[in-house]
């Protein structure tokens, strides 16, 4: 039997500030649990294919747990893990499909710029020595570049929530969760982009600390490596990998909390948040 979460009359759409502040509160109040889940997810990255699916599922689990807090139905980690593990191969399907979609978007951008480059070269050869032509080509290049960036950001934002419905909703699978994200983000692309930008600004200090620590570690080990102490090379690699994983495990839960709050907000705006989750241990 499933439980219903929230009711249309209780839910109010969130402002951009509300989304970010709610994610920060979730992150701070569950930092230890979310950090350990994220660290486990990053360790799974070292295992090809299966480990990548585990990374995707554990990342989505953080959003599921955060969402449970938002609708006042907290879920135990063990219960949430059982649910996402039961959909592990669906997460792999989603990951592969998103990889193909990303490749398609990238290929489309490359083809666009190749065609534009050929056209510009053709026009330039036909108008050699004409400054106005070169100025026009430069301006068109800027316009096309900006347009390409905007289109790519728009497309990526439409797929922003692909992992969240799969981790929460019973009636989606590895393919339909993509269309579900497309549906939920419709009409809210620029708002989600702004939220993501604000969230990125919040993560900058952690990234700066990572760069400083990485530089310090390399400053210690590189002279030793240069002195023909080859044994220190793998030690340096392990330190850098551990530092990267640890920093990622600090940042990832925040992004997944952001996703959970956005998902919560999108459903409240579109559907009144008549939500169903599976039974679970609390």
ABEGO torsion letter per residue (X at the ends): XBBBBEBAAABBBBBAAAAAAAAAAAAAAAAAAAAAAAAAAAAAAABBGAAAAAAAAAAAAAAAAAAAAAAGBBBBAAAAAAAAAAAAAAAAAAAAAAAAAAAAAAAAAAAAAAAAAAAAAAAAAAABGBAAAAAAAAAAAAAAAAAAAAAAAAAAAAAAAAAAAAAABAABBAAAAAAAAAAAABGAAAAAAAAAAAAAAAAAAAAAAAAAAAAAAAAAAAAAAAAGBAAAAAAAAAAAAAAAAAAAAAAAAAAAAAAAAAAAAAAAAAAGGBBBBBBBBX
